[in-house]
Amino acid sequence: MYQVMVVCLGNICRSPMAEGIMKQMLKQNGLEHKIAVSSAATSAWEQGNPPHIGTQNILKRENISTKGMVSKQITAQDFQESDLILGMDQQNVADLLNRAPDGTKKKIHLFLENGTKTAKEVPDPYYTGDFELTYQLIQQGCKYWLEKICIK
C-alpha cells in the first residue's frame, strides 16, 4: 500500500484536515485499499490533542469524521514507512528536511508544490483564523496529489 503522510506544525489544523479530505477522496474513488493517508506534526506542542475546533467544524460540514484523530509528532519510522511526505508550508518542509533520516529526503514535498492562482503554501489557520481558505487550498492540493500518485 502506498503511504502518504501530511505534516504541519502542530497536527491540529491543516494536516488533519488534509488527512480527512484525502481519505474521503480515496473512498469516493475506490482507492482506500491502495493508498493510506496519515498526518503528523513537526513539533510536539499539541501532542495528544484533537483537531482544532475550526478543523472539526469544516470536516463535520463535509461529513468527515475526526474520531480517533489526535496530534502526533512525526517519527523516524514515519519517514521510513511513508512513500510521500507533504509539508503544508516552506517552514514545515525545511523542518522535515532537517529531521529526515538518510535516504528519506526525496520523499518530502511542499503540499502545494504545483501552486494555485492565489497560493504556494497553505497558511496556518491557527494564526489566520481562515479555516475556509485552508479548506479550499487543501481540496486543490489533495486533488493534485491523488492524480499524481495514481498516474505513477
C-alpha positions in Angstrom: 0.0 0.0 0.0 1.2 3.5 -0.9 1.7 5.6 2.3 1.1 9.4 2.3 2.0 11.5 5.4 0.7 15.0 5.6 2.6 17.3 8.0 2.1 20.7 9.6 3.4 22.5 12.7 1.0 21.2 15.3 -1.1 18.5 13.6 -4.3 20.1 14.8 -5.4 22.3 11.9 -4.0 21.8 8.4 -2.7 18.2 8.3 -5.7 16.5 10.0 -7.9 18.5 7.6 -5.9 17.2 4.7 -5.9 13.6 6.1 -9.7 13.6 6.4 -10.3 15.2 2.9 -7.8 12.9 1.2 -9.3 9.8 2.8 -12.8 10.9 1.7 -11.5 11.4 -1.9 -9.8 8.0 -1.8 -13.1 6.3 -0.7 -15.1 8.2 -3.3 -12.7 6.9 -6.0 -12.4 3.3 -4.6 -8.7 3.8 -3.8 -8.8 3.4 0.0 -7.3 -0.1 -0.3 -4.4 1.2 -2.4 -3.4 4.4 -0.7 -3.2 5.1 3.1 -3.1 8.7 4.5 -2.0 9.8 7.9 -0.9 13.1 9.4 1.7 14.4 11.9 3.4 17.5 13.3 6.9 18.8 13.1 6.5 19.9 16.8 5.4 18.1 19.9 3.4 21.2 21.2 0.0 19.8 20.6 0.8 16.1 21.0 -2.3 14.1 22.1 -4.7 16.9 21.3 -7.7 16.5 19.0 -8.0 18.6 15.8 -8.7 22.3 16.3 -12.4 23.2 16.6 -12.1 25.1 13.3 -10.9 22.0 11.5 -13.5 19.8 13.3 -16.3 22.2 12.1 -15.1 22.1 8.4 -14.7 18.3 8.4 -18.1 17.8 10.1 -19.7 20.1 7.5 -18.1 17.8 4.8 -19.3 14.6 6.7 -15.8 13.6 7.5 -15.2 12.1 11.0 -12.4 13.2 13.2 -12.9 10.3 15.5 -9.6 8.9 16.7 -7.6 11.9 15.3 -5.0 13.1 17.8 -1.9 15.1 17.2 1.4 13.2 17.0 4.9 14.3 16.1 6.5 12.7 13.0 9.0 9.9 13.8 12.0 8.4 12.1 9.8 5.3 11.5 7.2 7.6 9.7 10.0 8.8 7.4 11.0 5.3 6.6 7.4 3.9 6.1 6.0 6.8 4.1 6.3 6.9 0.3 5.3 10.6 0.2 5.6 13.3 2.9 3.8 16.6 2.3 4.6 19.7 4.3 2.0 22.4 4.3 4.4 25.3 4.1 8.1 26.1 3.4 8.9 26.0 7.1 7.4 22.6 7.5 9.4 21.3 4.6 12.6 22.8 6.0 11.9 21.2 9.4 11.2 17.9 7.7 14.4 18.0 5.7 16.4 18.8 8.8 14.9 15.8 10.7 14.8 13.4 7.8 16.9 10.2 8.2 19.4 9.4 5.4 17.7 8.3 2.3 14.3 9.8 3.0 14.6 13.4 1.9 13.5 12.7 -1.6 10.0 11.8 -0.2 9.4 15.3 1.1 7.4 17.8 -1.0 5.5 21.0 -0.5 1.8 20.3 -0.3 1.0 23.0 -2.9 4.1 22.4 -5.0 2.1 23.0 -8.1 0.7 26.2 -6.6 -2.7 27.7 -7.1 -3.7 31.0 -8.6 -3.6 32.5 -5.1 -1.1 30.5 -3.0 2.1 28.5 -2.9 1.6 27.4 0.7 -1.3 26.6 3.0 -1.4 29.3 5.6 -1.9 28.2 9.2 -5.5 28.9 10.2 -4.4 28.7 13.9 -2.9 32.1 13.3 -5.1 33.5 10.4 -8.4 32.2 11.6 -9.4 31.5 8.0 -10.3 27.8 8.0 -12.4 28.2 4.9 -9.4 29.3 2.8 -7.4 26.4 4.3 -10.2 24.0 3.2 -10.2 25.4 -0.3 -6.4 25.1 -0.7 -6.3 21.6 0.8 -9.1 20.5 -1.6 -6.9 21.6 -4.5 -3.8 20.1 -3.1 -5.4 16.7 -2.4 -6.8 16.5 -5.9 -3.3 17.3 -7.3 -1.6 14.6 -5.3 -4.1 11.9 -5.8 -3.9 12.5 -9.6 -0.1 12.5 -9.4 0.0 9.3 -7.3 -2.5 7.5 -9.5 -0.5 8.3 -12.7 2.6 6.7 -11.3 
